[in-house]
Amino acid sequence: MIQNQYFSGRVATVVYKNENEAFYIIKVVLDGMSPEALDGSVTVRGTVPGMAVKEGTWFGFEGHWTTHKQYGRQLVISR
């Protein structure tokens, strides 16, 4: 069973976007995460309907951790 959690943070970089499908791959500095830790951000991917996602955007979402074969540990947005 996948355990979803609530996360929030500020978008540091938009890596990929498909605005027609509201799908994004972004780097986010999570609230409570030190910007000095590693590169200061985590990879987050998923759909974000009804919101224009750009650098500096703050948002909250539910998601879960996963490990992508090529890109490593990242959060997948569930809602």
N, CA, C and O atoms as CSV, one atom per row, in Angstrom:
chain,resi,resn,atom,element,x,y,z
A,1,MET,N,N,0.844,-1.190,0.000
A,1,MET,CA,C,0.000,0.000,0.000
A,1,MET,C,C,0.884,1.246,0.000
A,1,MET,O,O,1.830,1.342,0.782
A,2,ILE,N,N,0.575,2.190,-0.872
A,2,ILE,CA,C,1.343,3.432,-0.967
A,2,ILE,C,C,0.891,4.374,0.135
A,2,ILE,O,O,-0.306,4.588,0.330
A,3,GLN,N,N,1.846,4.931,0.847
A,3,GLN,CA,C,1.573,5.862,1.948
A,3,GLN,C,C,1.762,7.295,1.451
A,3,GLN,O,O,2.896,7.749,1.295
A,4,ASN,N,N,0.665,8.008,1.203
A,4,ASN,CA,C,0.745,9.407,0.796
A,4,ASN,C,C,0.940,10.289,2.007
A,4,ASN,O,O,0.416,10.012,3.087
A,5,GLN,N,N,1.701,11.356,1.817
A,5,GLN,CA,C,1.949,12.342,2.857
A,5,GLN,C,C,1.710,13.721,2.276
A,5,GLN,O,O,1.656,13.891,1.058
A,6,TYR,N,N,1.566,14.714,3.159
A,6,TYR,CA,C,1.418,16.091,2.712
A,6,TYR,C,C,2.794,16.747,2.688
A,6,TYR,O,O,3.565,16.627,3.641
A,7,PHE,N,N,3.095,17.438,1.597
A,7,PHE,CA,C,4.347,18.184,1.446
A,7,PHE,C,C,4.012,19.588,0.964
A,7,PHE,O,O,2.971,19.809,0.346
A,8,SER,N,N,4.889,20.524,1.246
A,8,SER,CA,C,4.760,21.865,0.691
A,8,SER,C,C,6.152,22.425,0.494
A,8,SER,O,O,7.106,22.032,1.166
A,9,GLY,N,N,6.246,23.358,-0.451
A,9,GLY,CA,C,7.541,23.964,-0.709
A,9,GLY,C,C,7.486,24.916,-1.879
A,9,GLY,O,O,6.426,25.177,-2.448
A,10,ARG,N,N,8.662,25.434,-2.230
A,10,ARG,CA,C,8.793,26.418,-3.294
A,10,ARG,C,C,9.545,25.807,-4.480
A,10,ARG,O,O,10.560,25.132,-4.305
A,11,VAL,N,N,9.031,26.054,-5.685
A,11,VAL,CA,C,9.647,25.530,-6.898
A,11,VAL,C,C,10.978,26.246,-7.133
A,11,VAL,O,O,11.025,27.473,-7.225
A,12,ALA,N,N,12.052,25.472,-7.230
A,12,ALA,CA,C,13.372,26.031,-7.524
A,12,ALA,C,C,13.628,26.027,-9.032
A,12,ALA,O,O,14.187,26.981,-9.573
A,13,THR,N,N,13.215,24.946,-9.707
A,13,THR,CA,C,13.465,24.790,-11.145
A,13,THR,C,C,12.351,23.971,-11.775
A,13,THR,O,O,11.883,22.992,-11.194
A,14,VAL,N,N,11.929,24.377,-12.966
A,14,VAL,CA,C,11.015,23.564,-13.762
A,14,VAL,C,C,11.887,22.784,-14.738
A,14,VAL,O,O,12.490,23.366,-15.640
A,15,VAL,N,N,11.952,21.478,-14.560
A,15,VAL,CA,C,12.785,20.612,-15.399
A,15,VAL,C,C,12.061,20.275,-16.697
A,15,VAL,O,O,12.665,20.280,-17.769
A,16,TYR,N,N,10.762,19.982,-16.599
A,16,TYR,CA,C,9.961,19.613,-17.760
A,16,TYR,C,C,8.518,20.026,-17.508
A,16,TYR,O,O,8.028,19.944,-16.382
A,17,LYS,N,N,7.838,20.472,-18.568
A,17,LYS,CA,C,6.409,20.771,-18.430
A,17,LYS,C,C,5.665,20.443,-19.714
A,17,LYS,O,O,6.164,20.639,-20.822
A,18,ASN,N,N,4.464,19.940,-19.523
A,18,ASN,CA,C,3.516,19.730,-20.610
A,18,ASN,C,C,2.239,20.416,-20.137
A,18,ASN,O,O,1.411,19.813,-19.454
A,19,GLU,N,N,2.094,21.683,-20.510
A,19,GLU,CA,C,0.971,22.481,-20.014
A,19,GLU,C,C,-0.377,21.962,-20.480
A,19,GLU,O,O,-1.376,22.155,-19.787
A,20,ASN,N,N,-0.436,21.307,-21.637
A,20,ASN,CA,C,-1.704,20.749,-22.128
A,20,ASN,C,C,-2.243,19.680,-21.192
A,20,ASN,O,O,-3.457,19.533,-21.048
A,21,GLU,N,N,-1.343,18.930,-20.552
A,21,GLU,CA,C,-1.750,17.867,-19.634
A,21,GLU,C,C,-1.496,18.241,-18.173
A,21,GLU,O,O,-1.750,17.440,-17.274
A,22,ALA,N,N,-0.996,19.456,-17.935
A,22,ALA,CA,C,-0.682,19.950,-16.587
A,22,ALA,C,C,0.313,19.042,-15.874
A,22,ALA,O,O,0.261,18.888,-14.653
A,23,PHE,N,N,1.232,18.435,-16.655
A,23,PHE,CA,C,2.238,17.527,-16.100
A,23,PHE,C,C,3.564,18.261,-15.967
A,23,PHE,O,O,4.009,18.951,-16.885
A,24,TYR,N,N,4.183,18.096,-14.803
A,24,TYR,CA,C,5.448,18.773,-14.526
A,24,TYR,C,C,6.446,17.834,-13.874
A,24,TYR,O,O,6.081,16.908,-13.149
A,25,ILE,N,N,7.707,18.095,-14.149
A,25,ILE,CA,C,8.806,17.555,-13.360
A,25,ILE,C,C,9.550,18.790,-12.856
A,25,ILE,O,O,10.056,19.591,-13.643
A,26,ILE,N,N,9.607,18.927,-11.552
A,26,ILE,CA,C,10.164,20.137,-10.957
A,26,ILE,C,C,11.118,19.792,-9.818
A,26,ILE,O,O,11.060,18.705,-9.244
A,27,LYS,N,N,11.984,20.728,-9.511
A,27,LYS,CA,C,12.830,20.640,-8.328
A,27,LYS,C,C,12.201,21.576,-7.299
A,27,LYS,O,O,11.955,22.746,-7.588
A,28,VAL,N,N,11.942,21.057,-6.091
A,28,VAL,CA,C,11.257,21.816,-5.044
A,28,VAL,C,C,12.107,21.822,-3.781
A,28,VAL,O,O,12.644,20.792,-3.372
A,29,VAL,N,N,12.219,22.999,-3.170
A,29,VAL,CA,C,12.807,23.099,-1.834
A,29,VAL,C,C,11.642,22.955,-0.866
A,29,VAL,O,O,10.823,23.863,-0.731
A,30,LEU,N,N,11.573,21.821,-0.199
A,30,LEU,CA,C,10.467,21.552,0.711
A,30,LEU,C,C,10.556,22.430,1.955
A,30,LEU,O,O,11.648,22.731,2.437
A,31,ASP,N,N,9.403,22.834,2.467
A,31,ASP,CA,C,9.374,23.591,3.714
A,31,ASP,C,C,10.047,22.770,4.802
A,31,ASP,O,O,9.800,21.570,4.929
A,32,GLY,N,N,10.888,23.413,5.576
A,32,GLY,CA,C,11.597,22.730,6.649
A,32,GLY,C,C,12.874,22.052,6.194
A,32,GLY,O,O,13.608,21.495,7.010
A,33,MET,N,N,13.147,22.093,4.892
A,33,MET,CA,C,14.360,21.486,4.350
A,33,MET,C,C,15.416,22.568,4.197
A,33,MET,O,O,15.139,23.635,3.648
A,34,SER,N,N,16.587,22.308,4.663
A,34,SER,CA,C,17.666,23.282,4.567
A,34,SER,C,C,18.079,23.462,3.110
A,34,SER,O,O,18.387,22.477,2.439
A,35,PRO,N,N,18.094,24.703,2.602
A,35,PRO,CA,C,18.527,24.929,1.216
A,35,PRO,C,C,19.970,24.492,0.977
A,35,PRO,O,O,20.371,24.274,-0.166
A,36,GLU,N,N,20.753,24.362,2.055
A,36,GLU,CA,C,22.138,23.952,1.915
A,36,GLU,C,C,22.288,22.431,1.813
A,36,GLU,O,O,23.356,21.943,1.445
A,37,ALA,N,N,21.235,21.680,2.133
A,37,ALA,CA,C,21.296,20.221,2.099
A,37,ALA,C,C,21.378,19.752,0.649
A,37,ALA,O,O,20.533,20.113,-0.170
A,38,LEU,N,N,22.378,18.963,0.334
A,38,LEU,CA,C,22.625,18.493,-1.029
A,38,LEU,C,C,22.536,19.683,-1.974
A,38,LEU,O,O,23.288,20.646,-1.822
A,39,ASP,N,N,21.632,19.634,-2.946
A,39,ASP,CA,C,21.473,20.816,-3.800
A,39,ASP,C,C,20.300,21.657,-3.322
A,39,ASP,O,O,19.932,22.643,-3.960
A,40,GLY,N,N,19.710,21.260,-2.191
A,40,GLY,CA,C,18.631,22.034,-1.595
A,40,GLY,C,C,17.248,21.717,-2.104
A,40,GLY,O,O,16.274,22.334,-1.673
A,41,SER,N,N,17.139,20.759,-3.019
A,41,SER,CA,C,15.825,20.474,-3.588
A,41,SER,C,C,15.631,18.984,-3.816
A,41,SER,O,O,16.578,18.197,-3.809
A,42,VAL,N,N,14.361,18.623,-4.021
A,42,VAL,CA,C,14.005,17.250,-4.370
A,42,VAL,C,C,13.242,17.290,-5.691
A,42,VAL,O,O,12.631,18.301,-6.036
A,43,THR,N,N,13.283,16.191,-6.415
A,43,THR,CA,C,12.536,16.088,-7.671
A,43,THR,C,C,11.103,15.686,-7.360
A,43,THR,O,O,10.856,14.755,-6.593
A,44,VAL,N,N,10.161,16.402,-7.966
A,44,VAL,CA,C,8.737,16.141,-7.796
A,44,VAL,C,C,8.135,16.030,-9.196
A,44,VAL,O,O,8.429,16.843,-10.072
A,45,ARG,N,N,7.282,15.004,-9.401
A,45,ARG,CA,C,6.651,14.871,-10.716
A,45,ARG,C,C,5.176,14.537,-10.565
A,45,ARG,O,O,4.760,13.869,-9.619
A,46,GLY,N,N,4.401,15.021,-11.525
A,46,GLY,CA,C,2.980,14.721,-11.532
A,46,GLY,C,C,2.166,15.836,-12.141
A,46,GLY,O,O,2.706,16.828,-12.632
A,47,THR,N,N,0.851,15.658,-12.102
A,47,THR,CA,C,-0.042,16.671,-12.662
A,47,THR,C,C,-0.420,17.687,-11.596
A,47,THR,O,O,-0.637,17.359,-10.430
A,48,VAL,N,N,-0.489,18.939,-12.050
A,48,VAL,CA,C,-0.863,20.053,-11.179
A,48,VAL,C,C,-1.928,20.855,-11.925
A,48,VAL,O,O,-1.638,21.926,-12.458
A,49,PRO,N,N,-3.168,20.337,-11.964
A,49,PRO,CA,C,-4.212,21.016,-12.729
A,49,PRO,C,C,-4.640,22.335,-12.098
A,49,PRO,O,O,-4.685,22.474,-10.876
A,50,GLY,N,N,-4.954,23.299,-12.959
A,50,GLY,CA,C,-5.488,24.573,-12.497
A,50,GLY,C,C,-4.480,25.501,-11.865
A,50,GLY,O,O,-4.860,26.451,-11.181
A,51,MET,N,N,-3.180,25.244,-12.081
A,51,MET,CA,C,-2.164,26.083,-11.460
A,51,MET,C,C,-0.996,26.242,-12.423
A,51,MET,O,O,-0.505,25.259,-12.978
A,52,ALA,N,N,-0.554,27.474,-12.620
A,52,ALA,CA,C,0.633,27.719,-13.443
A,52,ALA,C,C,1.861,27.541,-12.563
A,52,ALA,O,O,2.080,28.324,-11.639
A,53,VAL,N,N,2.647,26.536,-12.836
A,53,VAL,CA,C,3.829,26.236,-12.034
A,53,VAL,C,C,5.042,26.886,-12.684
A,53,VAL,O,O,5.331,26.644,-13.856
A,54,LYS,N,N,5.746,27.706,-11.926
A,54,LYS,CA,C,6.968,28.353,-12.406
A,54,LYS,C,C,7.913,28.537,-11.230
A,54,LYS,O,O,7.525,28.335,-10.080
A,55,GLU,N,N,9.146,28.918,-11.513
A,55,GLU,CA,C,10.120,29.126,-10.449
A,55,GLU,C,C,9.569,30.147,-9.449
A,55,GLU,O,O,9.040,31.192,-9.827
A,56,GLY,N,N,9.710,29.813,-8.173
A,56,GLY,CA,C,9.245,30.693,-7.111
A,56,GLY,C,C,7.843,30.383,-6.614
A,56,GLY,O,O,7.436,30.886,-5.567
A,57,THR,N,N,7.088,29.554,-7.357
A,57,THR,CA,C,5.734,29.190,-6.959
A,57,THR,C,C,5.778,28.332,-5.696
A,57,THR,O,O,6.563,27.388,-5.606
A,58,TRP,N,N,4.935,28.663,-4.727
A,58,TRP,CA,C,4.797,27.829,-3.525
A,58,TRP,C,C,3.509,27.046,-3.667
A,58,TRP,O,O,2.488,27.590,-4.086
A,59,PHE,N,N,3.555,25.766,-3.317
A,59,PHE,CA,C,2.326,24.994,-3.305
A,59,PHE,C,C,2.443,23.789,-2.391
A,59,PHE,O,O,3.539,23.348,-2.043
A,60,GLY,N,N,1.287,23.270,-2.012
A,60,GLY,CA,C,1.214,22.078,-1.184
A,60,GLY,C,C,0.590,20.945,-1.977
A,60,GLY,O,O,-0.231,21.176,-2.865
A,61,PHE,N,N,0.978,19.724,-1.656
A,61,PHE,CA,C,0.464,18.574,-2.396
A,61,PHE,C,C,0.587,17.313,-1.556
A,61,PHE,O,O,1.370,17.250,-0.608
A,62,GLU,N,N,-0.198,16.316,-1.922
A,62,GLU,CA,C,-0.049,14.995,-1.331
A,62,GLU,C,C,0.745,14.152,-2.311
A,62,GLU,O,O,0.578,14.266,-3.525
A,63,GLY,N,N,1.607,13.309,-1.774
A,63,GLY,CA,C,2.419,12.476,-2.641
A,63,GLY,C,C,3.120,11.386,-1.864
A,63,GLY,O,O,2.936,11.230,-0.657
A,64,HIS,N,N,3.932,10.634,-2.593
A,64,HIS,CA,C,4.690,9.542,-1.977
A,64,HIS,C,C,6.066,9.444,-2.628
A,64,HIS,O,O,6.264,9.837,-3.777
A,65,TRP,N,N,6.999,8.914,-1.864
A,65,TRP,CA,C,8.355,8.715,-2.358
A,65,TRP,C,C,8.415,7.487,-3.253
A,65,TRP,O,O,7.756,6.478,-2.999
A,66,THR,N,N,9.211,7.592,-4.295
A,66,THR,CA,C,9.479,6.468,-5.187
A,66,THR,C,C,10.917,6.578,-5.674
A,66,THR,O,O,11.562,7.612,-5.497
A,67,THR,N,N,11.408,5.525,-6.278
A,67,THR,CA,C,12.748,5.565,-6.860
A,67,THR,C,C,12.635,5.244,-8.344
A,67,THR,O,O,12.233,4.146,-8.727
A,68,HIS,N,N,12.996,6.220,-9.173
A,68,HIS,CA,C,12.988,6.059,-10.623
A,68,HIS,C,C,14.294,5.362,-11.019
A,68,HIS,O,O,15.357,5.702,-10.498
A,69,LYS,N,N,14.224,4.401,-11.928
A,69,LYS,CA,C,15.417,3.639,-12.328
A,69,LYS,C,C,16.562,4.532,-12.800
A,69,LYS,O,O,17.722,4.288,-12.470
A,70,GLN,N,N,16.232,5.559,-13.567
A,70,GLN,CA,C,17.275,6.411,-14.138
A,70,GLN,C,C,17.544,7.656,-13.301
A,70,GLN,O,O,18.691,8.094,-13.212
A,71,TYR,N,N,16.522,8.235,-12.687
A,71,TYR,CA,C,16.670,9.533,-12.044
A,71,TYR,C,C,16.697,9.499,-10.525
A,71,TYR,O,O,16.871,10.538,-9.887
A,72,GLY,N,N,16.527,8.323,-9.936
A,72,GLY,CA,C,16.669,8.191,-8.488
A,72,GLY,C,C,15.425,8.553,-7.697
A,72,GLY,O,O,14.306,8.532,-8.210
A,73,ARG,N,N,15.650,8.885,-6.436
A,73,ARG,CA,C,14.572,9.141,-5.476
A,73,ARG,C,C,13.834,10.430,-5.815
A,73,ARG,O,O,14.446,11.468,-6.067
A,74,GLN,N,N,12.490,10.342,-5.817
A,74,GLN,CA,C,11.664,11.512,-6.131
A,74,GLN,C,C,10.278,11.347,-5.530
A,74,GLN,O,O,9.871,10.253,-5.140
A,75,LEU,N,N,9.574,12.451,-5.467
A,75,LEU,CA,C,8.193,12.455,-4.986
A,75,LEU,C,C,7.250,12.428,-6.179
A,75,LEU,O,O,7.473,13.111,-7.179
A,76,VAL,N,N,6.188,11.626,-6.061
A,76,VAL,CA,C,5.147,11.562,-7.092
A,76,VAL,C,C,3.886,12.184,-6.500
A,76,VAL,O,O,3.418,11.758,-5.445
A,77,ILE,N,N,3.341,13.182,-7.171
A,77,ILE,CA,C,2.144,13.868,-6.698
A,77,ILE,C,C,0.927,12.971,-6.889
A,77,ILE,O,O,0.699,12.447,-7.980
A,78,SER,N,N,0.145,12.796,-5.823
A,78,SER,CA,C,-1.092,12.038,-5.955
A,78,SER,C,C,-2.311,12.973,-5.993
A,78,SER,O,O,-3.334,12.666,-6.605
A,79,ARG,N,N,-2.163,14.138,-5.309
A,79,ARG,CA,C,-3.217,15.173,-5.400
A,79,ARG,C,C,-2.775,16.455,-4.772
A,79,ARG,O,O,-3.530,17.428,-4.758
